[in-house]
Amino acid sequence: MNLGTDKETLKTYVELLEDNKTNDNRHDMHGLYLAHIIIANKFKNVIELGVRDGRSTKALLYGVKHTGGHLTSVDVNETPYKPEDHLAENWTFHRQDALNFLNKYDKKIDFIFVDDWHAEDHVFAELSLIHKLVEPSSLITLHDAMWGSNHPYYNEKESKFGEFAGKSVYGALQRFVKKYPEYEFSTIPINQGLTILRKTK
């Protein structure tokens, strides 16, 4: 596989489009964005928090395959996802709590996709740990700030219990940028929202 060539990049995009078209799981609609961000920025060290059935994992893996990088995926539950042979060497899976993983992680993160437990306190704790591991050249992405198909608006509904407790992802983002004003974020308003968060200085 000739990594990084225009022909191979186009082939990747076509494969991701076909996969999305033949699968009714709307969760993977951001796959092209995720892969392209990695390829365009030549990101090498990529982290994924939350795997489930591996739809986003596959897109992230296509990205790091092109850049010669590596994807580390973390989930408290086992995943049924098994990468194709040509992608396997670029992937490591940790069955582990994300907060425990981040507490021990000590490498600079180029790109991270956060899509595990969506409770406000949990996401805020993750972002607070990620803050120590990123630079202005890094990108943090989060899924579901517009959960419940609330787009183009953020979901500010407050819940007492469950996966979306508190004000969920958007509540965590608001708290985080208030504590760390050097960050900015914006959200692509489809498929529950794909938020891009970055450190400006």
C-alpha positions, 0 to 999 in steps of 0.5 A: 500500500503506497501511503499518502498518495492521492490515489490511495487517499481517494480509494480510502474515501470511496471505501468509507463512503461505500461502508456508510452507504451500505450500513444503516448505523448513522454513528459512522457518518463522521468517518470521512471527516475523521479520516481526512483530518488525520490525513490532512494534518499528518497526525501520527499519535491518535487516541480513541475513547469509546469503541463499541462496534468499531465504526469510528475505529475503522475510519481512524485506522484508515487515517493513521494507515496513510500517515504511518501513525498508530491508533490506540483505542480505549473502552471499558467494554470488549469490542467485537471489532476486528481490523482487516489484516492491513490495518491491524499493525496500526492498532492497539486496543485497551480494555480499560476505563478512559480516566485510568488510561489518561491518568497514566498516559504520558505522550503528546497526543496529535488527535483524539476522538472522545465518544464513550460515557457522555455524562458531564462530569465524566467528559469534563474529567477526560478533557481536564486530563487531555489538556495536559497531553495536547499542544496547539497543533493537536485537535480534540474531537467529541461526538454527541454535543447535539445528542437527541438529534437536537442539531443545529442546536446544542443539547442543554437538557439536564439529566440526573442519572445515566449516560447523559447525566448533567448537561452531558457533552455540551455542559462539559465543554462549557465548563472546560472552556470557562476554566481554560479560556485558551481553548475554542470549539465549534461543532459540525451540526449533523449526526448528533454533532461532531465538535472540534476543540483546540488549544489556541496558545 
